Amino acid sequence: MAEKKQLRNTADGIRSAIFSSSNFDTKIIEMFGMEVEVRQPSVGQLMSLTDGSDTSRNAAVNAMIEFCYVPGTNDKVFEVTDYDSLLGLPMGPWFVAFQEVWAELASIDVGEAEGN
């Protein structure tokens, strides 16, 4: 047991644990009566959505395009060409559900983010 604990306290042990992690969480939500799988972003994907560019103003729409999938597949629900159409949808519980689930998967504190 001491040997295993010692491995964890080495740079190689820590790096091995971090970089071997590839289990991304998912959640199923309902959008307009249809099930959609929302996937957890990687660090790089999250940073690109909030990089301060013009597109980060609508990070939630960009997140919908990047992280909404047909459940159990690798088929994205939305395409980049859907951007304006997504912005034009009526606000409602479906959007709040998406934001809450995506914020949870991305480990974003919504109250803190709104304050910034």
Summary of the structure (lengths in Angstrom):
residues: 116
radius of gyration: 17.5
end to end distance: 45.0
largest distance: 58.6
contacts: 258
relative contact order: 0.14
helix: 55%
strand: 13%
